[in-house]
Amino acid sequence: MPIYDDLREFMDMLEQKGQLVRVAREVDPILEINAIVDRLARKQGPAVLFENVKGSDLPVLGNLFGSHQRVAWTLGADDFYAHVQQKIVEAMSPPDGGEVSDIEGAVRGSFMYAPVADQLLPFGHLLSTLPEELGDAPCKEVVYEGDDIDINRLPLTKLWPQDGDKFITMPMVITRDPETGEINAGTYRMMYLDKNKTCMHWLPKKHGNIHCQKAEKMGQDLPVAVAVGCDPAFQLSGCYPLHYPMDEFMVTGMLKGAGVKVVKADLSDLPVPAGSEIVLEGIIPAGVRASEGPFGEFHGYYSPPKETHVFEIQRITTRKDPIWHMATTGRPFTEIHYMSKATEKMGKARELMGTAGITDLNMAKEGASLYLMIASIKKERPYHAREIINQVWQQKGQAEFVTNIIIVDHDIDVNNLSEVMWAFSLNVRADQDLMISERREQDLEHPGLSPRGEGARLGIDATRKWKEENYTRELPDLVTMDQGVVDKVLANWENDGLG
């Protein structure tokens, strides 16, 4: 399959495949658009383009990521997991020496990476698909500045009745670490405050927030560029839990096999995707806060208001006739959870490289694709499951928010909750196979934690026990059919008229 440089190319492909529908009647961005998009996402329906939006001249695209197949297509693939696994293996294979030399020249000559060239070059084999830096780009065809800046012209959406206001729900927020020069791009929702101001909802452990905290300690405002309507593969990368030296531009290039086309922002040295529909440029002023929320979250509850940083918009650039991209969230399973499953598959591909002994994993939708991890292992030693639980508890970033972990044997399908609950019910000894961590910082948005953002974590060893794990009786045999009989039955299945 082809790869796509921008949102419009991807939309054209979807329309040819019957995976994008157009709605011509007038629709309201306050609740009505989300009611439609939420219903489509819950049945893996098509993407939808609302052509006549109340109060705005811009059409609105929704449910772009609302199926596993469309998520895979963003990378030009039919199977997301197989594609990611192959690309990770390729990226970990060092190139020939000549290629390393070429990479060094590209890094040192890049406005994006020259400030961190010395730190990046030791990882040269990971930099084979750097962004392609352009001198001009479609995202700068129309410019708004000064009094012409007014985001009320944009069709920001209010998703749920108790939301605090309308939101930008699918931005790519691009920042640079003021100390190290590292780039980050993240999907952080933005609540409307005024014609040129929004809240910036990035939680304390998110890289964008870390950049902002550093800038504040230095007494500086933080330059920010926000891209809306990006290349969908790049947009998806905003959900990945990445660690230095990889950033979202690099990993998108690695997975697509071609560098992301970028252009330098007008007001800073930040890169923005060249084909973005809309770019908002401005600053996070040091020390300024505003109340954000409530907001209907990905786990199905409203999060209460909280103090967040404020984004001041100083310039808007767009393509001619731009398209606004929104996404829905809410109780699983909806569009945001298809994106979360892509994140899970990225993690699974890394784990199966042999780093943790995990054979399969499922960030269960029943846990909002974040709070419940089910992992299978090929058990090699006593208390192997406990080792895995402790490994997960020691990981940083998004893994710190995994509240519950269930470990099962490799012959249990982690995506089949019937099998998982069978293993749980028959293999777990309540007095020996539960692990409870100390109380610690947790996800601020978890509705079950009190005080907010603080709690313990639960680990459950649901593997079959060995005698060395204080299992003193003889382990019963599993009930299975004789393999010779199974082969005979299968050989005659169709002839017997059994379907």
MOKA-V44655 format. One record per run of one state. SS is the DSSP state (a for helix, b for strand, c for the rest). FROM is the first residue (numbers start at 1). TO is the last residue. Records with the same first field share a line. If there is no record, write none. Layout:
SS->FROM-TO, FROM-TO
This chain:
c->1-6, 17-19, 28-29, 31-31, 42-46, 54-58, 63-67, 74-79, 92-96, 109-113, 127-131, 135-137, 141-141, 149-150, 154-156, 159-166, 169-170, 177-182, 187-189, 195-196, 201-206, 218-221, 229-231, 238-247, 257-260, 265-270, 274-277, 293-294, 297-301, 304-305, 319-322, 326-334, 356-357, 364-364, 368-371, 378-383, 395-396, 402-403, 410-416, 428-433, 437-439, 442-453, 456-457, 462-466, 470-482, 493-499
a->7-16, 32-41, 68-73, 80-91, 97-108, 114-126, 138-140, 146-148, 151-153, 207-217, 232-237, 248-256, 335-355, 365-367, 384-394, 397-401, 417-427, 467-469, 483-492
b->20-27, 30-30, 47-53, 59-62, 132-134, 142-145, 157-158, 167-168, 171-176, 183-186, 190-194, 197-200, 222-228, 261-264, 271-273, 278-292, 295-296, 302-303, 306-318, 323-325, 358-363, 372-377, 404-409, 434-436, 440-441, 454-455, 458-461
